[in-house]
Amino acid sequence: MELQCSHAAPLLMAGPTNSCAGCAPMIEETPAMNQHADVFAHLTSASYQGKEGRASDLEHVLERARNAGVSHIINGCEDLQHTLNLLKMSRAAEGVYCAISLDPGVFREKGTRALYLTEVRRLAKKYRGVVVGVTLTGFKNYKAPSFVRRLERALGVAVDQQLPLFLKWKKKKVSKLVLNFKELLQLLPTIIIYSFEGSKQDAQTLLDNGFYIGISCRSVMVPHTFEALASLPMNQVLVHSGEPEFNYLNDHPLASSTFPAAPRNTWRTGLMLEGRGEPACVAQAVEVVAATRGEDVAEVAAQLWKNACEVFFPHEDVCGGVY
């Protein structure tokens, strides 16, 4: 049968292309790649920077992430030096963002804490759109008067700048924070409990408080958290890589994709290091979440991407139309 063609629109079809006189060439259709956001990474870790007896492979780490569909990476910056390093990196690498620590817990001299918060506020204003969140890392006692004052001042920066707040999952600490500072926390746009490793009941309590849950690559290896993932509503869930030592998923039985990797003694630049995870592994974490729930990977990825856009990137063109 003679091939008929129309001038109305190009025809999308798989296999070899066909053409006829006066017609637009037929285009081979390829499936769209899932898009992901790693909402809490550690790009400034020594593991990527060539400080552990290996050459720096950060460029390849970022390339693997892009190739896996991880287009947006938020780095948890532990202090001002990490923040400045990350801001420099963001100018050279598209899609890299920063969440600054409000209290690294390393101050020794009186008055330096206030100066630190002043600088955090300045950087958050100057680099609005690159600084997309803040973290709390150094607080240990939410009842001592001195810690209460410190926490109120630190959270004041987040409220003033209307930045999402990251809190690492530690059940007792999160519970105390919510109990003692509920009114202040309600002034924040969003709170993300990252590296969540709690139970289904823990997760529901966080969701009921309006928090987002950050599922890390390590989270999907914790049995009771793994079980909780099967029934969690996905509209308040985000996904992230976390610390390099704990987010390697090449050997996870529910990950449907793998990355070329090698052990330390035969590793070379361009390969993923066995046992060390990186932002690209977020794509595998999404596969594991989808498999756990018995849902389509593309649908789960789309919901998680939508969540990240709503929380961190509402004004970016790439997020247009996902709401």
Order of alpha helices (4+ residues) and beta strands (2+ residues): beta-beta-beta-alpha-beta-alpha-beta-alpha-beta-alpha-beta-alpha-alpha-beta-alpha-beta-alpha-beta-beta-beta-alpha-alpha
